[in-house]
Amino acid sequence: MDWLFIDLPRGLWNPRRGWQLHSLIQLHKVLGISLLIIALALGFIGWRYGRQLVKSNPRHFGRLPVTFGRIGQLLIIFMIVIAVQSIWGWLVINHFLDLPANQKAINQTITQIPLWNDLFAVVLAPIFEELICRGIFMNYFFNKNTRLNNGLAILVSGMVFGFLHDMNFDINWLIYSALGWLLAYTYLHFKDIRYSMALHMMNNLLSIL
């Protein structure tokens, strides 16, 4: 997904000359095709997730009413996310860790096609990743509503999320996994995927500010 929505548009950028007319025309075509693919993919994944819940939904996931209490709980989890991001940033700034290649690619794209990157990072990627890593993955492989099964669902989903962002088994992977664990916990706690999507969007927005 990153190749289509980040690497391919970025490849049309000329570091010395910036955007040339032919590159802009190609970019518009690429972005148009990308948006079409996004719409089709989101439609299919959302449909598949809904069908999955209709077939088997022992945890009673669904659309629950948004209340001030739930918003407050979500903000508390977001404070934990901010703490993790702050520790991570401190480790990178003080050269204890290298910036992950995934984040380097995003940072470079921000300077080249900022509006597209912001749309992808803050809105589209969280929807895709939550539907796949939390919605479909956790309900397909960990569909029993037991304490052990829910714990394993959070653990494995977070680890998969970590490997999707950093294939190296290192501290960066561990931090990505920790963010994945928080997102998975949010999904199970609220029993509504919109909350983990919202948390993911807030996290990504925090990362690009």
N, C-alpha and C positions, 0 to 999 in steps of 0.2 A: 504494500500500500504506500509506504514512504517513497518507493522508487517512482511510482506513477504521479504522486501528488507533490513531491518535494524535489527529488533528484532530476526528473525529466524536465520540468520547467526551469530549474536552475541551470541545466546544461545548455540552455539557449542564451545564457547571459555571457557577454564578453567582458572580462575584467578590465580591459583597457578602454573599450569604446562604449561599454554599457549596452543598452538595448538599441539595435539597429532595426530599420524598418522591416526587413525580411524576418528578423528574429521576433519582432512584435506580432507579425502576422502568424508566424508559427506558434508563438506563445498563446495567442487567442484560440487557435485551433486546438492546441494541447489542453488548455484549460476548459474549453467547451466539451471536449471528449471526456476529460476527467470528471466534470460535473455530471455528465450523462451517466458515466459509470457509477459515480457516487449515488445518484438517484436510484438506479437500478439495484445496486448492491444493498443500499439501505432498505429499499422496499422488500427485497428478498429476505434479508436477514431479520428484519422486523416481523415479516410474515412467518418465518420459520420459528422465531422465538414465541410468537403468539400461539402457533399450532402446538408447539412443545408444551406450553402451559395448559392448553386445553386437554391434551392427551394425558398429562400427569403433572399435578401441582400440589404435592403433599404439604408444602410450606405455605400455601395460599398466597402466592405472589400476585400482585395486581396493582391497580391504581388506588391508593389510599388518599383520603382527604389531606390536603396540606394544612397543617396547623402551626401555630406559633411554637408549640412545644417541640414539634418535629424539626422546625427550622432552627430552634435553639440547640437541639442535639446535633444537628448537622454542622452548625457553626463551631461547636465544641470539637468535633472530629476535624474540622478544617483548621482549628488552632494547632492540633497535633501535626497535621500535614505541614503547616507553616514552620513548626519546630524542626521537623525532619528536613525540610528544604533549607532552613537556616543553617543547620549543622552541615549539611552537604555543601552549601555555598561557602561556608567558612573553610572546610577542608580543601575545596578547589582553590580558593583565593590564596590560601597559605601553602599551596603546592604539596599538600599531602595526597591529593588525588588529581588525576588528569580529568579534564572535561570529557565525558563520554562522546564517542563519535556521533551518536544519534543527536545529541544536543548541539554539537559543533555544526552539523548539517542544518539543523533548524535555525541556529543563529546566523549562519551565512545566508540562508534563504530570506530571513527577516530583512536584511539590507537590500536584497535584490528585488523581491516581490512581496513587500510587507503585508499588503491587504490580503493576498491569497494565503500567505502563511498564517496570518492571524485567524482567518476563517477556518483553515484546516486544523490548526493546533487547538483553538479554543472551542470550536463547535463540532466539526466533523469527526476528528479523531476520537474524542471522548465517546461520541455516540457509537461509532464502530466498535471501539475497544470494549465498551461496557456490554454491548449486545453479545459480543463474541466471548470475551474472557469471563464475564460474570453471568450474563443471561443464559446463553446456550451451553457454554462449557460446564458451569456448575450444575445446571439442571440435567444435563445429559450424563455426566460421569458421577455426580454425587447427588442423587435424587431422593435419598432417604432423609427424613426429618428426625435425625438423631444427633446427640451432642458430638459423638465421634465423627460422624459423617460431615456435619457442618464445619467442624474444626479442620478436617482434611480438605474440605472444599475451599476454605479460606487459605490454607497453607499452599495447596497446589496451584490454585488460581493465581495467587500472588507470585509464585515462582515462575509460572508460565509468563505472566505479565513482565517480570524482570528479564527473562530471556528474549522476549519480543523487542526489548529496548536495548539490551546489552548482552551479547552472546558470551562474554567473558565471565567466568565465575569469580568475581572479585567484589570489592566494596561497592562499586557503582551498581553492580547487579543486585547486591544486597539492599541498597537504598531503593532502587526501583521496585524490588520485591516488597519492601516494607510499605511503599505507597500502594502497591497492589493488594497487600493484606488489609490495609485501611479501606480501600474501595470495596473489597469483597465483604468485609465486616459491615460496611454501610449498606450494601445490597441485602444481606441477610437480616440485619437489624431492622431496617425500615420495610422490608418485603415489597419494595417498589423500586424498580431500576432507575426511575427518574432521579432519585436521590444520589445514587452513585454516579450517574451522569453529571448531575449538578456539581458534585464534589470534584469530579475529574475536570470539569470545565474551569472551576475556580482554581484548581491546582495548576493547570496549564496557563491560565491567564496570569497567575502569579509568576510563572517561570519566564514569561516574555516581557514582563513589565521592567 
